[in-house]
Amino acid sequence: MSNKEWLNCTKCNTPVKPVYPEHGYVEQIDDGVKLIFSVGYGMFTDNITYGNPTAFLCHDCVVLLLEFFPESFKEKFKNGHPHGHKPDGRCCEYSWSFKDE
């Protein structure tokens, strides 16, 4: 599967690499997140005829999104992924390294 077939980040349009492309499953993305916005009566949008809007965010856009939340929520994402996609060191405050052990 070429990167032309990958999904793009909903915010910045960067191609996001799927974890299991060999199985045709492209919605679990590497170093990113799939956000499913639940809709329902009385919620932000109650137009349930369109289903639940979905967004796919690349690593850097996830980091930007987390800045909107209080530290107590952001803590849940600390040490959440390896820093391997940035060869020159830790990519963000949410990554971990085997060197930390």
C-alpha positions as CSV (number, residue, x, y, z in Angstrom):
1,M,0.0,0.0,0.0
2,S,1.5,3.3,-1.0
3,N,1.2,6.5,1.1
4,K,-1.2,7.9,-1.6
5,E,-3.7,5.3,-0.3
6,W,-3.3,6.3,3.4
7,L,-5.7,8.5,5.2
8,N,-4.8,12.2,5.7
9,C,-4.7,14.1,9.0
10,T,-8.0,15.9,9.3
11,K,-6.3,19.0,10.6
12,C,-3.1,19.4,8.5
13,N,-3.7,17.0,5.7
14,T,-0.4,15.1,6.3
15,P,-0.6,11.4,5.2
16,V,-0.9,9.2,8.3
17,K,0.6,5.7,8.1
18,P,-1.7,2.8,9.0
19,V,-0.5,0.2,11.4
20,Y,-2.0,-2.8,9.5
21,P,-2.1,-1.8,5.8
22,E,-1.2,-5.4,4.7
23,H,-4.6,-6.4,6.0
24,G,-6.4,-3.5,4.4
25,Y,-7.1,-1.9,7.8
26,V,-6.1,1.7,7.5
27,E,-8.1,3.4,10.3
28,Q,-5.6,2.4,13.1
29,I,-2.9,4.9,12.4
30,D,0.7,4.9,13.5
31,D,1.7,7.8,15.9
32,G,-1.7,9.4,15.6
33,V,-5.3,9.0,16.9
34,K,-8.7,8.3,15.5
35,L,-11.3,10.5,17.1
36,I,-15.0,9.5,17.0
37,F,-17.3,12.3,18.0
38,S,-20.5,10.9,19.5
39,V,-23.7,12.8,18.5
40,G,-27.0,12.6,20.2
41,Y,-30.1,14.5,21.3
42,G,-29.1,17.6,23.3
43,M,-25.4,17.2,22.6
44,F,-23.2,19.6,20.6
45,T,-24.9,18.3,17.6
46,D,-28.0,16.2,17.7
47,N,-28.2,15.6,13.9
48,I,-27.9,11.8,14.2
49,T,-28.8,11.2,10.6
50,Y,-25.2,11.9,9.6
51,G,-23.7,9.4,12.1
52,N,-20.7,10.0,14.3
53,P,-18.1,12.3,12.6
54,T,-14.6,10.8,12.6
55,A,-11.3,12.7,12.5
56,F,-7.8,11.2,12.1
57,L,-5.0,13.3,13.6
58,C,-1.2,12.9,13.0
59,H,1.2,12.9,15.9
60,D,1.9,16.6,15.9
61,C,-1.8,17.6,15.7
62,V,-2.6,15.3,18.7
63,V,0.1,17.2,20.7
64,L,-1.6,20.4,19.7
65,L,-5.0,19.1,20.7
66,L,-3.8,18.0,24.1
67,E,-2.7,21.5,24.9
68,F,-6.4,22.5,25.2
69,F,-6.8,20.2,28.2
70,P,-5.8,20.6,31.9
71,E,-2.7,18.9,33.1
72,S,-4.7,16.2,35.0
73,F,-6.2,15.0,31.7
74,K,-2.9,15.3,29.7
75,E,-1.2,13.1,32.3
76,K,-3.2,10.1,31.0
77,F,-1.2,10.3,27.7
78,K,2.3,10.5,29.3
79,N,4.5,7.7,28.2
80,G,1.9,6.7,25.7
81,H,4.1,6.0,22.7
82,P,7.7,5.3,21.8
83,H,9.8,8.2,20.5
84,G,11.2,6.1,17.7
85,H,9.7,8.1,14.8
86,K,12.1,11.0,15.7
87,P,15.7,9.9,15.3
88,D,17.2,12.9,17.1
89,G,15.5,12.3,20.4
90,R,12.2,12.5,22.2
91,C,9.4,13.9,20.0
92,C,7.1,15.2,22.7
93,E,6.4,15.0,26.4
94,Y,4.1,12.0,25.8
95,S,6.8,9.7,24.5
96,W,8.9,7.1,26.2
97,S,12.3,5.5,25.5
98,F,14.0,2.3,26.5
99,K,16.8,4.5,27.7
100,D,14.3,5.7,30.4
101,E,14.3,2.2,32.0
